[in-house]
Amino acid sequence: MPDGDAGDAAQRQGAESAQGLRESAENEERRVENQKGSPLAKGEERFDERSRSSDGRSAGEKQNPGDL
């Protein structure tokens, strides 16, 4: 049976990859905010913004057309 070194190395590599992805996402977000000239929506606002389709209606509005 292999010792824990291989598993530890894989875990470290995964953690480093995750950190790299977080940093990349932060850099991309800053770049887009600078281009846009205002901060991107965060949290619940961002979820709502992303959940709207190209016609401006949310999934809930499409599922419940009588509530409009």
Biotite code that builds the C-alpha atoms (Angstrom):
import biotite.structure as struc

atoms = struc.array([
    struc.Atom([0.000, 0.000, 0.000], chain_id="A", res_id=1, res_name="MET", atom_name="CA", element="C"),
    struc.Atom([1.354, 3.472, -0.841], chain_id="A", res_id=2, res_name="PRO", atom_name="CA", element="C"),
    struc.Atom([2.108, 5.840, 1.968], chain_id="A", res_id=3, res_name="ASP", atom_name="CA", element="C"),
    struc.Atom([0.279, 9.159, 2.471], chain_id="A", res_id=4, res_name="GLY", atom_name="CA", element="C"),
    struc.Atom([2.893, 11.248, 0.649], chain_id="A", res_id=5, res_name="ASP", atom_name="CA", element="C"),
    struc.Atom([1.244, 10.822, -2.760], chain_id="A", res_id=6, res_name="ALA", atom_name="CA", element="C"),
    struc.Atom([-2.160, 11.765, -1.346], chain_id="A", res_id=7, res_name="GLY", atom_name="CA", element="C"),
    struc.Atom([-0.702, 14.750, 0.488], chain_id="A", res_id=8, res_name="ASP", atom_name="CA", element="C"),
    struc.Atom([1.024, 15.936, -2.686], chain_id="A", res_id=9, res_name="ALA", atom_name="CA", element="C"),
    struc.Atom([-2.200, 15.625, -4.668], chain_id="A", res_id=10, res_name="ALA", atom_name="CA", element="C"),
    struc.Atom([-4.090, 17.528, -1.991], chain_id="A", res_id=11, res_name="GLN", atom_name="CA", element="C"),
    struc.Atom([-1.487, 20.313, -1.992], chain_id="A", res_id=12, res_name="ARG", atom_name="CA", element="C"),
    struc.Atom([-1.599, 20.480, -5.776], chain_id="A", res_id=13, res_name="GLN", atom_name="CA", element="C"),
    struc.Atom([-5.404, 20.692, -5.693], chain_id="A", res_id=14, res_name="GLY", atom_name="CA", element="C"),
    struc.Atom([-5.293, 23.471, -3.093], chain_id="A", res_id=15, res_name="ALA", atom_name="CA", element="C"),
    struc.Atom([-2.751, 25.402, -5.178], chain_id="A", res_id=16, res_name="GLU", atom_name="CA", element="C"),
    struc.Atom([-4.905, 24.986, -8.290], chain_id="A", res_id=17, res_name="SER", atom_name="CA", element="C"),
    struc.Atom([-7.979, 26.215, -6.425], chain_id="A", res_id=18, res_name="ALA", atom_name="CA", element="C"),
    struc.Atom([-6.056, 29.248, -5.165], chain_id="A", res_id=19, res_name="GLN", atom_name="CA", element="C"),
    struc.Atom([-4.910, 29.992, -8.704], chain_id="A", res_id=20, res_name="GLY", atom_name="CA", element="C"),
    struc.Atom([-8.494, 29.833, -9.971], chain_id="A", res_id=21, res_name="LEU", atom_name="CA", element="C"),
    struc.Atom([-9.691, 32.184, -7.215], chain_id="A", res_id=22, res_name="ARG", atom_name="CA", element="C"),
    struc.Atom([-6.937, 34.673, -8.025], chain_id="A", res_id=23, res_name="GLU", atom_name="CA", element="C"),
    struc.Atom([-7.702, 34.446, -11.741], chain_id="A", res_id=24, res_name="SER", atom_name="CA", element="C"),
    struc.Atom([-11.410, 35.071, -11.096], chain_id="A", res_id=25, res_name="ALA", atom_name="CA", element="C"),
    struc.Atom([-10.612, 38.059, -8.858], chain_id="A", res_id=26, res_name="GLU", atom_name="CA", element="C"),
    struc.Atom([-8.339, 39.538, -11.532], chain_id="A", res_id=27, res_name="ASN", atom_name="CA", element="C"),
    struc.Atom([-10.968, 39.006, -14.229], chain_id="A", res_id=28, res_name="GLU", atom_name="CA", element="C"),
    struc.Atom([-13.645, 40.604, -12.036], chain_id="A", res_id=29, res_name="GLU", atom_name="CA", element="C"),
    struc.Atom([-11.437, 43.651, -11.396], chain_id="A", res_id=30, res_name="ARG", atom_name="CA", element="C"),
    struc.Atom([-10.687, 43.949, -15.119], chain_id="A", res_id=31, res_name="ARG", atom_name="CA", element="C"),
    struc.Atom([-14.383, 43.813, -16.043], chain_id="A", res_id=32, res_name="VAL", atom_name="CA", element="C"),
    struc.Atom([-15.326, 46.290, -13.302], chain_id="A", res_id=33, res_name="GLU", atom_name="CA", element="C"),
    struc.Atom([-12.645, 48.697, -14.545], chain_id="A", res_id=34, res_name="ASN", atom_name="CA", element="C"),
    struc.Atom([-13.881, 48.326, -18.123], chain_id="A", res_id=35, res_name="GLN", atom_name="CA", element="C"),
    struc.Atom([-17.505, 48.747, -17.075], chain_id="A", res_id=36, res_name="LYS", atom_name="CA", element="C"),
    struc.Atom([-16.764, 51.669, -14.766], chain_id="A", res_id=37, res_name="GLY", atom_name="CA", element="C"),
    struc.Atom([-18.810, 50.271, -11.879], chain_id="A", res_id=38, res_name="SER", atom_name="CA", element="C"),
    struc.Atom([-18.727, 47.247, -9.588], chain_id="A", res_id=39, res_name="PRO", atom_name="CA", element="C"),
    struc.Atom([-20.376, 44.013, -10.632], chain_id="A", res_id=40, res_name="LEU", atom_name="CA", element="C"),
    struc.Atom([-23.427, 42.931, -8.666], chain_id="A", res_id=41, res_name="ALA", atom_name="CA", element="C"),
    struc.Atom([-22.614, 40.699, -5.694], chain_id="A", res_id=42, res_name="LYS", atom_name="CA", element="C"),
    struc.Atom([-24.539, 38.076, -3.752], chain_id="A", res_id=43, res_name="GLY", atom_name="CA", element="C"),
    struc.Atom([-28.288, 37.975, -4.274], chain_id="A", res_id=44, res_name="GLU", atom_name="CA", element="C"),
    struc.Atom([-28.187, 40.813, -6.812], chain_id="A", res_id=45, res_name="GLU", atom_name="CA", element="C"),
    struc.Atom([-25.691, 38.889, -8.909], chain_id="A", res_id=46, res_name="ARG", atom_name="CA", element="C"),
    struc.Atom([-27.778, 35.723, -8.726], chain_id="A", res_id=47, res_name="PHE", atom_name="CA", element="C"),
    struc.Atom([-30.863, 37.599, -9.910], chain_id="A", res_id=48, res_name="ASP", atom_name="CA", element="C"),
    struc.Atom([-28.898, 39.326, -12.685], chain_id="A", res_id=49, res_name="GLU", atom_name="CA", element="C"),
    struc.Atom([-27.467, 36.033, -13.934], chain_id="A", res_id=50, res_name="ARG", atom_name="CA", element="C"),
    struc.Atom([-30.772, 34.178, -13.696], chain_id="A", res_id=51, res_name="SER", atom_name="CA", element="C"),
    struc.Atom([-32.513, 36.526, -16.128], chain_id="A", res_id=52, res_name="ARG", atom_name="CA", element="C"),
    struc.Atom([-32.584, 35.417, -19.721], chain_id="A", res_id=53, res_name="SER", atom_name="CA", element="C"),
    struc.Atom([-32.027, 37.525, -22.794], chain_id="A", res_id=54, res_name="SER", atom_name="CA", element="C"),
    struc.Atom([-35.681, 38.595, -22.818], chain_id="A", res_id=55, res_name="ASP", atom_name="CA", element="C"),
    struc.Atom([-35.289, 40.082, -19.320], chain_id="A", res_id=56, res_name="GLY", atom_name="CA", element="C"),
    struc.Atom([-37.609, 37.653, -17.585], chain_id="A", res_id=57, res_name="ARG", atom_name="CA", element="C"),
    struc.Atom([-36.520, 35.356, -14.789], chain_id="A", res_id=58, res_name="SER", atom_name="CA", element="C"),
    struc.Atom([-37.241, 31.638, -14.773], chain_id="A", res_id=59, res_name="ALA", atom_name="CA", element="C"),
    struc.Atom([-39.936, 32.220, -12.150], chain_id="A", res_id=60, res_name="GLY", atom_name="CA", element="C"),
    struc.Atom([-41.700, 34.767, -14.347], chain_id="A", res_id=61, res_name="GLU", atom_name="CA", element="C"),
    struc.Atom([-41.703, 32.328, -17.234], chain_id="A", res_id=62, res_name="LYS", atom_name="CA", element="C"),
    struc.Atom([-43.065, 29.519, -15.057], chain_id="A", res_id=63, res_name="GLN", atom_name="CA", element="C"),
    struc.Atom([-45.786, 31.728, -13.565], chain_id="A", res_id=64, res_name="ASN", atom_name="CA", element="C"),
    struc.Atom([-46.983, 33.910, -16.471], chain_id="A", res_id=65, res_name="PRO", atom_name="CA", element="C"),
    struc.Atom([-50.273, 34.704, -14.674], chain_id="A", res_id=66, res_name="GLY", atom_name="CA", element="C"),
    struc.Atom([-48.360, 36.573, -11.933], chain_id="A", res_id=67, res_name="ASP", atom_name="CA", element="C"),
    struc.Atom([-47.203, 39.324, -14.314], chain_id="A", res_id=68, res_name="LEU", atom_name="CA", element="C"),
])
